[in-house]
Amino acid sequence: MKLTTLTSLAVLLGTTYAYAGGGAPVPEGSQTPDPSGRPSAVLDDAKCQSVWKMASPGGDTLSQDKAVPFVVNYQMVDTDKDGKISADEFKTGCSKGWIQEADASTVKDMKDN
């Protein structure tokens, strides 16, 4: 009786283990930090400067209301959390894909104003 119970238990555990397997594989790249949250392409220095000049014509800081067409996620770019984006923060945002070029209609509207 004990032998039958132990044999049944061993078969049951072995079968359960075989069906469980190793689990699903880890998706490639899922363990790497950043660029997650990067919704747009990384801008090179020339494009970044061009967008900065359009977003902040005075070259000062950029407030949240003026950043809308350019900054994908304001909180991620405003790294010091002071409520404004400096030129350095903007440049870092460009390198991480958090800054995007404005579409043609936005550019036209900004030039008209």
NORCOR-V985690 format. One record per residue. RES is the residue in one letter. D_FIRST is the distance of its C-alpha to the first C-alpha in Angstrom with 1 decimal. Layout:
res/d_first
RES/D_FIRST
RES/D_FIRST
This chain:
res/d_first
M/0.0
K/3.8
L/5.4
T/5.1
T/6.2
L/8.6
T/9.9
S/10.6
L/12.3
A/14.2
V/15.4
L/16.4
L/18.4
G/19.9
T/21.1
T/22.5
Y/24.4
A/25.8
Y/27.1
A/28.5
G/30.6
G/33.3
G/35.1
A/38.6
P/41.2
V/43.8
P/47.1
E/49.7
G/52.3
S/50.4
Q/50.2
T/53.9
P/56.2
D/59.3
P/60.6
S/58.3
G/60.6
R/63.2
P/64.4
S/67.5
A/68.8
V/70.0
L/73.8
D/75.8
D/78.5
A/81.3
K/79.5
C/78.3
Q/81.9
S/83.1
V/80.7
W/81.4
K/85.1
M/84.5
A/82.1
S/84.2
P/87.8
G/89.0
G/86.4
D/85.3
T/81.9
L/80.2
S/79.3
Q/76.4
D/78.6
K/80.3
A/77.1
V/75.6
P/76.5
F/75.7
V/72.8
V/69.4
N/67.8
Y/70.4
Q/68.0
M/66.5
V/70.0
D/71.5
T/69.6
D/71.6
K/71.2
D/74.9
G/75.3
K/77.3
I/76.6
S/78.7
A/79.7
D/77.2
E/74.3
F/75.5
K/75.5
T/72.0
G/70.9
C/72.5
S/70.5
K/67.2
G/68.0
W/68.6
I/72.3
Q/73.4
E/76.7
A/78.2
D/78.7
A/82.2
S/83.0
T/82.2
V/84.3
K/87.2
D/86.9
M/86.9
K/90.0
D/91.8
N/91.4
